[in-house]
Amino acid sequence: MNQLRLEGWGVRLRVSDIGSASQLWCFDGRRDDNPSRMFIFRPRQIPYDSIVIEGHSGYISFQALHWLSRNNVPVFIMNFDGSVLSSILPPIPVKADVRIAQIKTASDSKKTLTIAKALFQAKIERSLQILDWLAEAYDIEAELLATKREAQRVSETSTVPQLRTAEGRVALRYWQAFRQCLPKELRFQGRGYDGRNRNASDSVNAVLNYGYGFLQCECRKAVNSVGLEPSIGYSHTTTEWQTKESLVLDLMEPYRWLVDLTVFQLFESGVLNADSCFFQESDYCYRIFTESKGKLLDALREQFNSGVKYYGRTLKWDVLIAEKVNELARFLTGKTPTLNFTEPPPVLERTDSKAVRETILNITQSEAKKLGIGKGTLHYLRKRARSQQPFRIYSKVSQKIG
């Protein structure tokens, strides 16, 4: 995941020196808080895999569209709240067999339920893994048990509507636990499921919405690269409105945890706080400051690029998403009999768990000396362990503590 983000009034993309160098010129828009930026790229030398534009003023020349298409760089137009308004994508592969199978499957209730369950089971498994990770440092045992009880009901569902209801109950408990771990001054109450999420009433929801927008771009790229029809999904309805990309929304479900975890870590560490967003009186919504968007995108890029082991290979998460879309296409065409979005699981570890904090506070100076931990290091660790703030322990020190 490596997106070039352009925003402000007057964003421009054009090509110069068409006869010789054919360079793509990208101009950031005008903003009150930051000067405009300019980027110049030669063909096949652009270091970004997509361009995300947030703004309502500017232009893209026809030659720039041709340049981007030939260099396989999609462009996404995003609203201030993280919703993807439009996309300009490279040519989609012509795979008639895949699309025919996709359409036929949409009318097969048994296969549709199989796909929807695979998607939601992966989402729920990741949600429980996030809560287990949080429970190492926060007292959310009651919320964690309630979430696990609701998760057991998912396997009992026999229709997609029943499945969505069961998943919604799991999500409700999940966000209740999530809320317990965040600072009270953020005033985060949870996530709604009736279209209100885009109208963020707090900073956390505003940042989550914006992060989900970037996840949607990654899933849309993957769908396009495989040749599937984005409007035909299996867990999200395809009939609400014409431009709804149901399959893209489906494929976001197993990977929403990437955004959830990133956003939580940003607020937990203090990189973002209640002042990272501002309240817009005209529509009573919270919006993210430009500087905060940059911090979020940097953290998402680090999270997506962290890598995971899958069949002997180490893949970045955006590459894995594309691989999973390929697996879905093979399932639709009958080339593979099963579908699994739960594999591979991420590795989530905390170095500041409750057990580690207790070990640090109970260790004596002489014991620390025998372990090779200096007085200064022990003093720092004790100070951090007494506080409620998150902290990291270097791997060498962590190994000594055990």
C-alpha positions as CSV (number, residue, x, y, z in Angstrom):
1,M,0.0,0.0,0.0
2,N,1.6,3.2,-1.2
3,Q,-0.9,5.9,-2.2
4,L,-0.2,9.5,-3.3
5,R,-2.8,11.7,-1.5
6,L,-3.7,15.0,-3.1
7,E,-6.1,17.4,-1.6
8,G,-7.3,21.0,-1.5
9,W,-8.6,23.5,-4.1
10,G,-7.1,23.2,-7.6
11,V,-5.7,19.7,-7.7
12,R,-4.2,19.1,-11.2
13,L,-2.8,16.1,-13.1
14,R,-1.3,16.7,-16.6
15,V,1.4,15.4,-18.8
16,S,4.3,17.5,-20.2
17,D,7.0,16.8,-22.8
18,I,4.7,14.4,-24.6
19,G,7.1,13.9,-27.5
20,S,10.2,13.2,-25.4
21,A,9.9,12.4,-21.7
22,S,6.1,12.3,-21.2
23,Q,6.3,13.3,-17.5
24,L,3.2,13.2,-15.3
25,W,2.9,16.4,-13.3
26,C,0.7,16.2,-10.1
27,F,-0.1,19.4,-8.3
28,D,-1.5,19.4,-4.8
29,G,-4.4,21.8,-4.2
30,R,-4.3,25.1,-2.3
31,R,-4.8,24.8,1.5
32,D,-4.7,27.3,4.3
33,D,-2.5,25.3,6.6
34,N,0.1,23.9,4.2
35,P,1.8,25.0,0.9
36,S,1.0,23.3,-2.3
37,R,3.2,20.4,-3.4
38,M,4.3,19.3,-6.9
39,F,5.3,15.8,-8.0
40,I,6.9,14.8,-11.3
41,F,7.1,11.2,-12.6
42,R,8.6,9.6,-15.7
43,P,6.8,6.6,-17.3
44,R,7.3,3.4,-15.4
45,Q,9.1,5.3,-12.6
46,I,6.2,6.3,-10.4
47,P,6.7,4.9,-6.9
48,Y,3.0,5.0,-5.9
49,D,0.5,2.2,-6.6
50,S,-2.5,4.6,-6.7
51,I,-3.5,8.2,-6.4
52,V,-6.2,9.4,-3.9
53,I,-7.7,12.9,-4.5
54,E,-9.7,14.6,-1.9
55,G,-11.2,17.8,-3.2
56,H,-13.9,19.3,-5.4
57,S,-11.9,21.6,-7.6
58,G,-9.3,20.8,-10.2
59,Y,-8.8,18.8,-13.4
60,I,-7.2,15.7,-15.0
61,S,-6.2,15.9,-18.6
62,F,-7.0,13.2,-21.1
63,Q,-3.3,12.6,-21.6
64,A,-2.8,12.2,-17.9
65,L,-5.6,9.5,-17.9
66,H,-3.8,7.7,-20.8
67,W,-0.5,7.9,-18.9
68,L,-2.0,6.6,-15.7
69,S,-3.8,3.7,-17.5
70,R,-0.7,2.6,-19.3
71,N,1.3,2.7,-16.0
72,N,-1.5,0.8,-14.2
73,V,-2.1,3.5,-11.6
74,P,-5.7,3.9,-10.5
75,V,-7.2,7.2,-9.3
76,F,-9.8,7.5,-6.5
77,I,-11.8,10.5,-5.7
78,M,-12.6,10.6,-2.0
79,N,-14.9,12.8,0.1
80,F,-13.9,14.5,3.3
81,D,-15.6,11.7,5.3
82,G,-13.7,8.9,3.7
83,S,-16.4,7.8,1.2
84,V,-15.1,6.9,-2.2
85,L,-17.0,9.1,-4.7
86,S,-15.5,7.8,-8.0
87,S,-12.6,5.8,-9.4
88,I,-10.6,5.8,-12.6
89,L,-9.1,2.4,-13.0
90,P,-6.8,0.6,-15.5
91,P,-8.5,-1.6,-18.1
92,I,-10.2,-4.6,-16.4
93,P,-9.2,-8.1,-17.6
94,V,-11.8,-9.7,-19.9
95,K,-12.7,-12.9,-18.2
96,A,-16.2,-13.9,-19.3
97,D,-16.2,-17.2,-17.5
98,V,-15.5,-15.5,-14.2
99,R,-18.2,-12.9,-14.6
100,I,-20.8,-15.5,-15.8
101,A,-20.0,-17.7,-12.7
102,Q,-20.2,-14.6,-10.5
103,I,-23.7,-13.7,-11.8
104,K,-24.9,-17.3,-11.6
105,T,-23.6,-17.7,-8.0
106,A,-25.5,-14.6,-6.9
107,S,-28.8,-16.4,-7.6
108,D,-27.7,-19.6,-5.8
109,S,-28.8,-19.1,-2.2
110,K,-26.6,-22.0,-1.0
111,K,-23.4,-20.7,-2.6
112,T,-24.2,-17.2,-1.6
113,L,-24.5,-18.2,2.0
114,T,-21.2,-20.1,1.8
115,I,-19.4,-17.0,0.6
116,A,-21.1,-14.7,3.0
117,K,-20.2,-17.0,5.9
118,A,-16.6,-17.2,4.8
119,L,-16.3,-13.4,4.8
120,F,-18.1,-12.8,8.1
121,Q,-16.4,-15.7,9.9
122,A,-13.0,-14.2,9.0
123,K,-14.2,-10.7,10.2
124,I,-15.4,-12.1,13.5
125,E,-12.3,-14.2,14.1
126,R,-10.1,-11.1,13.5
127,S,-12.4,-9.0,15.8
128,L,-12.0,-11.6,18.6
129,Q,-8.2,-11.5,18.0
130,I,-8.2,-7.7,18.4
131,L,-10.2,-8.1,21.7
132,D,-7.8,-10.7,23.0
133,W,-5.0,-8.3,22.2
134,L,-6.8,-5.5,24.0
135,A,-7.5,-7.8,27.0
136,E,-3.8,-8.2,27.6
137,A,-3.7,-4.5,28.8
138,Y,-7.3,-3.6,29.6
139,D,-10.0,-5.0,31.8
140,I,-12.6,-6.1,29.2
141,E,-13.2,-9.7,30.2
142,A,-16.9,-9.3,30.4
143,E,-17.2,-7.6,27.0
144,L,-14.9,-10.2,25.5
145,L,-17.0,-13.1,26.8
146,A,-20.2,-11.4,25.6
147,T,-18.7,-11.0,22.1
148,K,-17.6,-14.7,22.0
149,R,-21.1,-15.8,23.0
150,E,-22.6,-13.8,20.1
151,A,-20.0,-15.2,17.8
152,Q,-21.1,-18.8,18.5
153,R,-24.5,-18.0,17.0
154,V,-23.1,-17.2,13.5
155,S,-22.6,-20.9,12.6
156,E,-26.3,-21.5,13.4
157,T,-27.6,-19.2,10.7
158,S,-29.2,-20.6,7.5
159,T,-29.8,-17.5,5.4
160,V,-27.8,-14.4,4.6
161,P,-30.2,-12.0,6.4
162,Q,-29.9,-14.2,9.5
163,L,-26.1,-14.1,9.1
164,R,-26.0,-10.3,8.9
165,T,-28.2,-10.0,12.0
166,A,-25.9,-12.4,13.9
167,E,-22.8,-10.5,12.7
168,G,-24.3,-7.2,13.7
169,R,-24.8,-8.5,17.3
170,V,-21.1,-9.5,17.4
171,A,-20.1,-6.1,16.1
172,L,-22.2,-4.3,18.7
173,R,-20.4,-6.2,21.5
174,Y,-17.0,-5.6,19.8
175,W,-17.4,-1.9,19.7
176,Q,-18.6,-1.8,23.3
177,A,-15.3,-3.5,24.3
178,F,-13.4,-1.1,21.9
179,R,-15.0,1.9,23.7
180,Q,-13.9,0.6,27.1
181,C,-10.3,0.8,26.1
182,L,-10.3,4.3,24.6
183,P,-9.8,7.5,26.7
184,K,-13.1,8.9,27.9
185,E,-12.5,12.4,26.5
186,L,-12.8,11.0,23.0
187,R,-16.6,10.4,23.7
188,F,-16.7,7.4,21.4
189,Q,-19.9,5.5,21.8
190,G,-19.6,2.9,19.1
191,R,-20.6,2.3,15.5
192,G,-24.1,2.5,14.1
193,Y,-25.5,0.3,11.3
194,D,-28.2,2.5,9.8
195,G,-26.2,4.8,7.6
196,R,-25.1,7.2,10.4
197,N,-21.5,6.3,10.5
198,R,-20.6,8.7,7.8
199,N,-22.0,11.5,9.9
200,A,-19.3,11.1,12.6
201,S,-20.2,12.6,15.9
202,D,-16.7,12.1,17.5
203,S,-13.1,12.0,16.4
204,V,-12.7,8.2,16.5
205,N,-15.5,7.6,14.1
206,A,-14.2,10.3,11.8
207,V,-10.8,8.7,11.7
208,L,-12.3,5.2,11.3
209,N,-14.4,6.4,8.3
210,Y,-11.4,7.9,6.6
211,G,-9.3,4.7,7.2
212,Y,-12.1,2.5,5.8
213,G,-12.0,4.7,2.7
214,F,-8.4,3.7,2.0
215,L,-9.3,0.1,2.6
216,Q,-12.1,0.4,0.1
217,C,-9.6,1.7,-2.5
218,E,-7.4,-1.3,-2.0
219,C,-10.3,-3.8,-2.3
220,R,-11.5,-2.0,-5.4
221,K,-8.1,-2.3,-7.0
222,A,-8.0,-6.0,-6.3
223,V,-11.5,-6.6,-7.8
224,N,-10.6,-4.7,-10.9
225,S,-7.3,-6.6,-11.3
226,V,-9.1,-10.0,-11.2
227,G,-11.9,-9.0,-13.6
228,L,-14.9,-9.4,-11.2
229,E,-18.0,-7.2,-11.3
230,P,-17.8,-4.9,-8.3
231,S,-21.6,-4.4,-8.0
232,I,-22.5,-8.1,-7.5
233,G,-21.9,-9.1,-3.9
234,Y,-23.0,-11.9,-1.6
235,S,-23.4,-10.4,1.8
236,H,-24.2,-6.8,0.9
237,T,-27.4,-6.3,-1.1
238,T,-27.0,-5.2,-4.8
239,T,-30.3,-3.4,-5.1
240,E,-30.1,-0.4,-2.7
241,W,-28.7,2.1,-5.3
242,Q,-27.0,1.9,-8.6
243,T,-23.5,2.9,-7.7
244,K,-23.1,0.6,-4.7
245,E,-20.1,-1.7,-5.1
246,S,-21.4,-4.6,-3.1
247,L,-18.5,-7.0,-3.8
248,V,-16.0,-4.4,-2.7
249,L,-17.9,-3.9,0.6
250,D,-18.0,-7.7,1.0
251,L,-14.2,-8.0,0.6
252,M,-13.6,-5.2,3.1
253,E,-15.1,-7.2,5.9
254,P,-12.2,-9.6,6.7
255,Y,-9.7,-6.7,6.6
256,R,-11.5,-4.0,8.6
257,W,-9.4,-5.0,11.5
258,L,-6.3,-3.4,9.8
259,V,-8.0,0.0,10.1
260,D,-9.4,-0.7,13.6
261,L,-6.1,-1.7,15.0
262,T,-4.3,1.2,13.4
263,V,-6.8,3.8,14.6
264,F,-6.8,2.4,18.2
265,Q,-3.0,2.4,18.3
266,L,-2.9,6.0,17.1
267,F,-5.3,7.2,19.8
268,E,-3.8,4.9,22.5
269,S,-0.3,6.3,21.9
270,G,-1.5,9.9,21.8
271,V,-0.4,10.4,18.2
272,L,-4.0,11.3,17.5
273,N,-6.4,12.8,20.1
274,A,-9.7,14.6,20.4
275,D,-8.1,17.7,18.9
276,S,-7.0,15.8,15.7
277,C,-10.5,16.6,14.3
278,F,-12.7,19.6,14.2
279,F,-16.5,20.0,14.5
280,Q,-18.3,21.4,11.4
281,E,-21.3,23.4,12.4
282,S,-22.9,23.3,9.0
283,D,-23.6,19.5,9.1
284,Y,-22.8,18.7,12.8
285,C,-20.1,16.3,11.8
286,Y,-16.4,15.8,12.8
287,R,-13.8,16.2,10.1
288,I,-10.1,15.3,10.2
289,F,-7.4,18.0,10.1
290,T,-4.9,17.7,7.2
291,E,-2.0,16.9,9.5
292,S,-4.0,14.1,11.2
293,K,-4.8,12.6,7.8
294,G,-1.1,12.4,7.0
295,K,-0.4,10.6,10.3
296,L,-3.3,8.2,9.7
297,L,-2.1,7.4,6.2
298,D,1.5,6.8,7.4
299,A,0.3,4.4,10.1
300,L,-2.0,2.6,7.6
301,R,0.9,2.2,5.2
302,E,3.0,0.7,7.9
303,Q,0.3,-1.7,8.9
304,F,-0.5,-2.8,5.4
305,N,3.2,-3.3,4.6
306,S,3.9,-5.2,7.8
307,G,3.7,-8.5,6.0
308,V,2.3,-12.0,6.8
309,K,3.3,-15.6,6.1
310,Y,1.1,-17.4,3.6
311,Y,2.0,-20.7,2.0
312,G,5.7,-20.1,2.5
313,R,5.7,-16.6,1.2
314,T,5.7,-13.3,3.0
315,L,3.0,-11.1,1.6
316,K,2.0,-7.5,2.3
317,W,-1.6,-7.2,3.3
318,D,-2.7,-5.4,0.1
319,V,-1.1,-8.2,-1.9
320,L,-2.8,-10.8,0.2
321,I,-6.2,-9.1,-0.4
322,A,-5.5,-9.4,-4.2
323,E,-4.6,-13.1,-3.7
324,K,-7.8,-13.7,-1.8
325,V,-9.9,-12.1,-4.6
326,N,-8.2,-14.5,-6.9
327,E,-9.1,-17.4,-4.7
328,L,-12.7,-16.2,-4.7
329,A,-12.7,-16.1,-8.5
330,R,-11.4,-19.7,-8.6
331,F,-14.2,-20.8,-6.2
332,L,-16.8,-19.1,-8.3
333,T,-15.6,-21.0,-11.4
334,G,-15.4,-24.3,-9.6
335,K,-11.6,-24.6,-9.7
336,T,-11.4,-24.9,-5.9
337,P,-14.1,-26.5,-3.7
338,T,-13.6,-24.4,-0.6
339,L,-13.2,-20.8,0.4
340,N,-11.3,-19.5,3.4
341,F,-10.7,-15.8,4.4
342,T,-9.5,-16.6,7.9
343,E,-6.1,-17.6,6.8
344,P,-3.5,-16.4,7.3
345,P,-4.0,-14.9,10.8
346,P,-1.9,-11.8,11.8
347,V,0.5,-12.0,14.8
348,L,-0.6,-9.5,17.4
349,E,1.6,-9.0,20.5
350,R,1.8,-6.5,23.3
351,T,5.0,-5.7,25.2
352,D,3.0,-3.8,27.9
353,S,0.5,-6.5,28.9
354,K,-0.8,-6.6,32.5
355,A,1.4,-9.6,33.2
356,V,4.5,-7.8,31.9
357,R,3.6,-4.7,34.0
358,E,3.4,-6.8,37.2
359,T,6.7,-8.6,36.4
360,I,8.4,-5.2,36.0
361,L,7.0,-3.8,39.2
362,N,7.9,-6.9,41.3
363,I,11.4,-7.3,40.0
364,T,14.1,-6.2,42.4
365,Q,17.3,-4.2,41.6
366,S,19.5,-7.2,42.3
367,E,17.4,-9.5,40.1
368,A,17.5,-6.9,37.3
369,K,21.3,-6.7,37.6
370,K,21.6,-10.5,37.2
371,L,19.4,-10.3,34.1
372,G,21.6,-7.6,32.7
373,I,19.1,-4.7,33.0
374,G,20.6,-1.4,34.1
375,K,19.3,0.9,36.8
376,G,18.2,3.6,34.3
377,T,16.4,1.0,32.2
378,L,14.6,-0.4,35.2
379,H,13.6,3.0,36.4
380,Y,12.1,3.8,33.0
381,L,10.3,0.5,32.9
382,R,8.8,0.9,36.4
383,K,7.7,4.4,35.6
384,R,5.9,3.3,32.5
385,A,4.5,0.2,34.1
386,R,2.8,2.3,36.8
387,S,1.1,4.5,34.3
388,Q,-1.9,3.6,32.2
389,Q,-0.1,4.7,29.0
390,P,1.0,2.1,26.4
391,F,4.8,1.6,26.1
392,R,7.1,-0.6,24.1
393,I,10.0,-2.8,25.4
394,Y,12.9,-3.4,23.1
395,S,13.1,-7.1,22.1
396,K,16.5,-7.7,23.9
397,V,15.0,-6.3,27.2
398,S,11.8,-8.3,26.7
399,Q,13.7,-11.5,26.4
400,K,15.6,-10.8,29.6
401,I,12.4,-10.1,31.5
402,G,10.8,-13.3,30.1
